[in-house]
């Protein structure tokens, strides 16, 4: 990370969404990892929820958070695989304003270093939806660590150079 020490860190408000038919608050280890990393990075954990692998439920929760002025970004875990129940990317398609294709590409490149060609089974992706960033990571603990540590920790740090997601936030709703 190319942190510019002359710049001030600007914490943002991040919601964590776990998409799963089986996880509960008691065993949501991927969500726990994300929540801890959000806070350890100096950001505010603005909200956290678990929803079933159902596009309508995912869209409903995301719309609530997109409409909340106290949430700047959402990081989800789960539902990005290839099975019939993996529907997070399809839910994002319903609400997105813009794709961020480089996120999924970079995620798979980072993940390849850890799990090899198995990374091709991931449909990790990111979008902007009505001015809110949404990053969809796979549900494994390793994938969450790869996504946060390898991409989001830097791109959600306002001091990162040459550019970062935070400095673009005031302009995300431009037409």
N, C-alpha and C positions, 0 to 999 in steps of 0.2 A: 504494500500500500504506500502510495506517495502522499503522506500526510503533510500538509503545509502548516507548520506550527504557528505561523502568523495569523491564521484564520481561527475564528471562534467555532467551537462545536455547537451545532444546533440540534438539540434532541427533537425527535418527532414522535408522534403518537401512532403506535403500531398495534393492530389487532391480530390475534393468532386464531386460525380456524383449523380444526381437525375434522377431516372428512372420513368417516368410518362407520360401518355397521356394527362393529364389535367393540370398539374402544369406549371406555368410560373415563371419568375424571381420575379414577383410582389407578388406571393403567395406561394413560395416554403419555407414554414416554417421549414420543416425538414432539408432541405439543409442549411437554415440560422442558425439553431441550431448547426449543425455540423461545419460549417465554423467558427462560433464564438468560439466553444469549441477548435477547432484546434488552433486558434490564442491565446486564453486565456491560453492554455497549453504551449505556448512558441514555437510552431511549425510554419512553414511557410505554408500559404494557397497558394499552387503552381498553382492551376487551379480549375475552377469550371464550370460545364456544366449541362444542362438538356437534356436528350434524351428520345424519345418515347419508349414504351414497345415493342421493336423490337430487336430480338437477333442480327441481322446483324449490326444495329446501335450501340448497346451496345458494341459489339465486336470491331467495328471500332474505337470508342472513346477510349476504354480501350487499344487497340493496340497502338494508338497514344501516350497515356500516358506511357505505358510500355516502348516504344522506346525512351521516353524523359529522358535523364540522370538527369534532374532536378526534377524528381518525384520519390520519394521513396515508396510511398504507396498511395492507392486509398481507400476511404471509400464511398460506395454507399448507397443510401436510396431508397427503393421502388422495386417492382417487385419480392418480395420473398414469396408471398402468394400462394394460391392453384388454383386461377382462370386461365383461358386460357391465359389471358394477362400477367400473372406473369411469366416472362421468364429470370430473372436475373441469377438464378443458371444454367440454360441451357446455357446461354451466357458464363458464367465462365467456364463451362465444355469444351467449344471450345478452350480456351486459356491457361488453367491451366497447370502448371508443377507438382504441388503437392497440395493436399487438406490439410486444417488445420481443421480436424474434431472437435477438442476440442472447437473451437470458437463457432460453432453453438450449441453444447451441453451446454456450459457454458452460452451462450446468453439465451437459453430457460430456464435454471435453474434460472437465474436472473429475466427474464421476468415473470416466474411463480409467483414470490413474488409479482408482481404488478397486473397481469391480470389473474392469475390462469390457469386453464387448456386451456384457449384460446390460450396460447402460442404454443400449438401443431400445430396450423395452420401456424406457421412461418417456412420458409425454410432458415432462416439466415445462412450464410456460409462464409467461407474464403478460399482463395487459395494463392499460390505463382505462379506467371506467369512470367517466364523468369527473375527472380530476383526481382520482384516487388510484394509487399503485396497487396492483394485486399480483402476488408472486405465488405460483402453485408448485410446491415441491412434492416429491414422492413421500410415502408414509414411513419409510425406514429411518431409524436413528442415524445411520450413516449418511443417507441422502440429505437429511435436514442439516447435519453438520457440514457436508460439502457445500450445500447451497448458501447457508449463512456465512460460514467461515471463508468460503472461496469467492463469494460474490457480494452478498448483501451487507456484510459488515463494512466493506469498503464503499459500495455505492450508496449506502444510507448514511455515510459519514460526510458531513458538509465540508470537512477539511480535505477530503480526497481530491487529488489532482491527477490528471488535468481537468476532470469533470466528474460530476456525481449526480445522482437522482434528486437529492435534496435541493440543489440550486435551481432545478427545473420546476419544482413544485408550484411556485407562484404563477407559472405560465401554462400549466396543464389544461386549463379550461379555455384557453384562447380559441377563437374560431377563425 
